[in-house]
């Protein structure tokens, strides 16, 4: 399909660790742990209100709760995180490629992001070996990207495949934010994180136009964009400082999300003479229930347009970078007619936004300029 820069999302699958806990179980655990850490009873009413307002019913954790009560050095804990990410990635990539009917040797590019799998060689190196990818596979280690990681994978894989339409790419993201949050000292933001965060990963398989699977109506990526919110370095962050992991989430995060999202969305839509009303599939990272509400208000869309995001948040919490790919998988559960427009977006630290314009179609119909969304 010469001249077509659209790239096919051939397969996307979310993965959840084995240990599932209800919100009630986790609020009780958090109250107990806070009391132990602070040396005095936690304000139970405050904690319960935060959990009740989170819009989360359950989370999946990498380790059973008893693990997090044990004392570990930051070095020991980060080593456990890296092992968990590698094990999850090995299973997820292997299974997803098999489901997509793709042999490991057919993969031309591997893109990976994980916020706490630190050190070199970066984890894409070991994942490539563990999953049997070719020695000459192109590797793209995106490094720590936080909540915007899944959307960043989509954008960079699209850029690579648009330039190399005869190739195939696989992306993997896992941040394990609940695990990470147990490494930090107690503070107010820790309660918010405990109410929202869950562990999870995701894999996405994408194809250039000449490698696209025929016949299937799937989402295609037409374009992507990225934006940095000025002076936001300390608004949302994870940092290693003096032997511990610290994090922060400022009060202005929700306001910044509300102000920045319309700017990013308008930029993606403007080149194709599209309006917000033309988008039927909203694939939004659910940073929190409040963030989703403010984004819907800022875009002028009904809150039920973000129902896929709310379902993922309720079922598994905020899994950081993997969450938006879980939402994309959720959006794919219902058949969508060819020509459906979609928009995928995620906000991440400090505040950044990564976004991509989607359209549903088959390989044959996406070869037509009209459906491929050529600029008007």
N, C-alpha and C positions, 0 to 999 in steps of 0.2 A: 504494500500500500504506500507507494512513494508519495512524499509530501505531507503525510498525515503524522502529526506529532503526538496524537493521543496514545496513551499507554493503558493496557488492560490490567485491571485488578482481577487476576485469575482465581485467587483463593485468599481468604483471610480467616484466621481462627484464633480465638482467645483461649488461653490456658490458665487454670486456677490450681493452686497448691492443694494438697489433700485435706488440710485441717480446716473445717468450716465451723464458725461460731456465730451464734445469733447476736444481735445488738444487745440484748439483755445480758448475755453471758459476758460480753466485752465491757459493758458499763460497770458491772460488778467487779470485774478484774481491775479496771482502771481505778475505781474508788479505793480498792485495797492497796494497789501499788502506790498510788499517790500518798496515801496515809503512811506507808512504810518509808517512802522517799523523803517526805516532808517532816516526819517525826511527830505528826499530829493528825487528827482526823481530817480527811478531805471534806470540802463543802459539797456534800452529796447532792443537794438540790440543784446546785449549779451544774455539776457534772451530768446529772440525769437530763436536765433541760437541753444541754448542748447535744447530747446523744439523740434525744427525741426530735430535735430540729434538723438533724443531719440528712434526713431522707434515706437512711440506710437501714436495711433489715438484717443483713448478714454480711460477713466477710470471710475470706479464705486466707489462712496464714501459712507461711512456709514451715514453721515449726509449731508443735503443740504449745499451749500457753505455759506449761511448766518450764519449758526451755528458757523463757524470757525472765523467769525469776532467778535464774542462776547467774552468778557473777562471772563476767568475762572481761578480759582486756579489750580495748578497741581493736587491737591487731587480731586477736582470736575471733572476735565477732565479724570483722570484715572478711576474714578468711572463710568463715562459714557462709557469708553472703555470696562470695564469689563462687564457692562450690555449688551453692543452691542455684545461682543464675546459670552456671554452665550445665548443670544437670537438667534444669528446666529447658534450656535452649536446645540441648542435644535431642531430648525427647520431642519437643515441639517442632523443630525443623524437620526431623526425620519423619514424623507422622504426617505433617502437613504436606511435604513433598510427595509422600506416598499417596495421600488422598487426591492430590492434584494430578497424579500420574506422571510425575517428573522424576527422572533418575538424578541422583546427586551430581553425576558428571555432566548433566545438561545445564547446570546453574552457572551463569557467567559472572554474577556479582552477588556479594553478601554484604548487607548493611546491618550494623548492630549499634544499639544504644542501651546503656545501663549506667545509672548514676553512681553506683557504689562498687561495681566490679573494677577495682582500681589496679594499676600496675601495668607493666609491659612484659611480654607481648600482650597487646590488648586482646580481649576475649574472643574477638572475631577469628583470630589466629587459631585458637584451640577449637572453637566451634567448627571451623572449616575442616580441621583434621578429624574431629570426632564424627562428623556427619558425612564424611567421604566425598567432600567437594574436591574439584580438581586443584592441583597445586598452583595453577595459573589463574584461579578465580580472583576477580577484582574485589578487594576488600575495602569497605568504607566504615571505619570506626568513628561514629559520631560523638563518642564520649558522653559525658553526663549532660543530658538535655532535660531531665525532669518531665513535667507533665506535657510538654510540647514534643516529646521524643517520638511518639507514634506518627504524628502529623509530619514531623521533619523527615522521618523515614520515607513516607509516601512522596514528599516533595523531591528528595534527592534521588530516589529510585526512578521517579518519573523523568528527571533531568537526564540521567544516564541512559535510560531506555529510549527517550525521544531522540537522543544523539546516536543511539545504536539500536535501531528498530528490529534487528534480527536476533536480539539477545533476551535473556531471561534473568530475573533478579529475585532474591529472597531477602526479606528483612526480619529481624528479631528484636524485640524490646522487652525488657523486664527491669524494673527498678526496686521492687520489693519494699515499698515505703513503710509498711507496718514494721517489718524487720528493722529497717533503718531507724525508725522513730524510737525503738527501744534502746538505742545506743546513746541517746541524748539526755542531758540532765532535765529534771522536772521544771516546767514553766507553763504559763497559761496556754501558749500555742500548742503545747503537747496534748492538752485535753481536746482541743479542736481537731488535731491530727488523729488522736485516738478514736474520736467519734466518726471520722471520715475515711481513714486510709485502710486499704486492704492490699494484700499481695496478689500479683498476677503477671502474666506475660502474654505476648501475642506474636504471631507470625503472619507475614503477608507475602504472597507470591505475585509478582507483576511481570508482564510480558510486553516487549516492544510490538509495534503494529504488525510486523512480519512474522512474529512468533505467537500471535494471539490464538487462543483456543477457539475454533470455529463453532458457530451455532448457538452458543450460550449467550443469554442476555445478562451482562455483567456491568458493574460500574467501570468507567474509563476515566482516567485523569487527563484533563485538557490543559490545565495551567496550575501554577502555584505561586504563592507569595509569602513574604516574611516581614515582620515589623518588630522594632524595638521600641518600647515605651520609654521616653526620656527620664533620666534620673530615678530609675527603678531598681537599682542594684540591690538595695536592702529591703525591697518589698516582699519578695519570696526567695528563700535561699536555703541551701544545705551547705555547711562548711565544716571542715576538720580544723578545730582550734584547740591547742593545748591538750592534746590527747583525748578529746571527746568530739562528738558530732553535735554541732549546734544548728538550729534552724530558726527561721523567722517568717512571719506572715503578717504584713501590716494591715491596718484598718482600711487603707485606701485601695486595696486590691480589687474589691468589688467595683468601686467607682471607675478604676482604670479599665477593668474588663468592659464595663458598660460604655465607656468612651471610645475604646480602641477597636472593639469588634466591628462597629459599622464602617469605620475607615477601611479596615482590611477587606471586609465583604464588598464594599463599593468598588474598591480597586480591582478585585477579581471580576466583578460583573460588568464594569464599565466597558471593557474592551470588546464585549460581545453584545452590547446594547441590551443587557439583561437588567431586570429589577428584582428586588427581594421577593416579590410576589411570584416570580418565575421558578423559584426554588421549591421543590416538593419534598426533597430528602435532606434534612438537616442532621449532619453527623458531627455533633459538638461534644467536646471533652467536658464531662460533668465535674468541674472542680469542686463544686458543692451545689446543693439545691438553691442556695441564695444566688450564686453566680449564674446559674441557668435562668432563674427568674429575671435577673437584671439584663442578661443578654437578650432574652425574648422581648423585654420591654424596649431595649435600645434599638433592636431591629424592627420593631413593630409587627412581630409575629405572635401568634397564639402560643401559649405555653405548651399546649398538646402537640405542637410541631416538634417539640424536643422530647417526646415521649420515649423514644429509643434510649436517649441519654439518661432519663430518669429511671428507666427499668434497669439499666446496667448499674447505676449508682445504688439503687435499692438492693440489688442482688449481690453485689460484690464490692461496693464502696469505690473510692477513688484509688485506682491502682497506678497512679502517675501516668507515665508515658504509654502504657499498654491500654489505657481505658478507652481512648478514642477508637482504637482498632476493635475493641469489644463492641463499641457502638456501631461501627461499620459492619461487623458481622451480624449484629442485631438487625440493622437496616436491611440486610440481605435475606432475612428470613421470609419476608413477604415479597412475592413477585412484583416487579415494577415494569411498566410498559417501556418499550424503547422510546428514547427521547426525553425521559425523566431527567431533570436537572437536579444536582445535589451539591452541597457544599460541606466540606470537612474542615474543622478548625479546632485548634487547641491552644490555650494560653499556658505559658510556663515561666519559670524564673529567668531573669529578674523581674520585669514583665516583658515577655516576648509573645508573639502570636505567629503560628505557622498555619497556613490554610491552603486548600486545594479545591479547584472546581471540578466537579464530577458530572458525567452524563452516562446514563444506562443505554446499552446497545449491544449488538453482535459485531463480530469482526467484519462481516460483510457490510452492514449498514454504517458502521463507523468509518468506512472508506469513503463515504459520500461527504463532501464538505459541509452540507447542511446539518447533518447529524453530528459530525465531528466538531461543530461549533466554531467554524472559521469566523474570524472577526468580521463584523458587519459594517 
